């Protein structure tokens, strides 16, 4: 039996993509894995500016986390900093 804090017991980043769209917006996609078998994906769309892209990426991550906990916890993105 592995220890509770073993690396396999944590969510890990698996992928990240950020696409800048022609209409001045961006789309972010974050993939998380757990125990190398379960995958959770979060997506978000926002403004294609430096601050907008950062917020979009953070919101995609929050969306993936929410999917991973399946309603057991709630997450809210309050702000982002570079």
C-alpha positions as CSV (number, residue, x, y, z in Angstrom):
1,X,0.0,0.0,0.0
2,X,1.4,3.4,-0.9
3,X,1.6,6.4,1.4
4,X,-1.3,9.0,1.2
5,X,1.0,11.6,-0.2
6,X,2.6,9.4,-2.9
7,X,2.8,11.1,-6.3
8,X,0.2,8.8,-7.8
9,X,-2.4,10.1,-5.4
10,X,-2.3,13.6,-6.8
11,X,-3.8,15.3,-9.8
12,X,-1.1,16.1,-12.4
13,X,-1.1,18.4,-15.4
14,X,-1.1,16.3,-18.6
15,X,-1.7,18.9,-21.3
16,X,-2.3,22.6,-21.9
17,X,-3.3,24.4,-25.1
18,X,-4.1,28.0,-25.8
19,X,-5.6,29.0,-29.1
20,X,-5.9,32.6,-30.2
21,X,-9.0,32.9,-32.4
22,X,-9.5,35.2,-35.3
23,X,-12.4,37.1,-33.5
24,X,-10.1,38.5,-30.8
25,X,-10.8,35.8,-28.3
26,X,-8.8,32.8,-27.0
27,X,-9.7,29.3,-26.0
28,X,-7.8,27.3,-23.3
29,X,-7.8,23.6,-22.6
30,X,-6.3,22.0,-19.6
31,X,-5.9,18.2,-19.1
32,X,-5.4,16.7,-15.7
33,X,-4.6,13.0,-14.9
34,X,-5.1,11.0,-11.7
35,X,-3.4,7.6,-11.1
36,X,-2.3,7.6,-14.7
37,X,-5.7,6.3,-15.8
38,X,-8.4,8.9,-15.2
39,X,-8.4,12.1,-17.2
40,X,-10.2,15.3,-16.6
41,X,-10.5,18.2,-19.1
42,X,-11.4,21.8,-18.6
43,X,-12.0,24.4,-21.2
44,X,-12.6,28.1,-21.2
45,X,-12.9,31.0,-23.6
46,X,-12.0,34.7,-23.0
47,X,-10.4,37.8,-24.5
48,X,-7.2,37.5,-26.4
49,X,-5.1,39.9,-24.3
50,X,-2.3,39.2,-21.9
51,X,-4.6,39.4,-18.8
52,X,-7.5,37.7,-20.7
53,X,-5.4,34.7,-21.8
54,X,-4.1,34.3,-18.2
55,X,-7.6,34.3,-16.8
56,X,-8.8,32.0,-19.5
57,X,-6.1,29.5,-18.8
58,X,-6.8,29.6,-15.0
59,X,-10.5,29.2,-15.5
60,X,-9.9,26.1,-17.7
61,X,-7.8,24.6,-14.9
62,X,-10.6,25.4,-12.4
63,X,-13.1,23.7,-14.7
64,X,-10.9,20.6,-14.9
65,X,-10.5,20.5,-11.1
66,X,-14.3,20.8,-10.7
67,X,-14.7,17.8,-13.0
68,X,-12.2,15.8,-11.0
69,X,-14.0,16.2,-7.7
70,X,-17.4,15.5,-9.3
71,X,-19.3,18.1,-7.2
72,X,-17.6,17.2,-3.9
73,X,-16.2,20.7,-3.7
74,X,-16.8,24.0,-5.4
75,X,-14.2,26.2,-6.9
76,X,-14.3,29.9,-7.8
77,X,-11.6,31.9,-9.6
78,X,-11.3,35.2,-7.9
79,X,-8.3,36.7,-9.8
80,X,-5.0,35.9,-11.5
81,X,-1.5,37.4,-11.5
82,X,1.3,37.0,-13.9
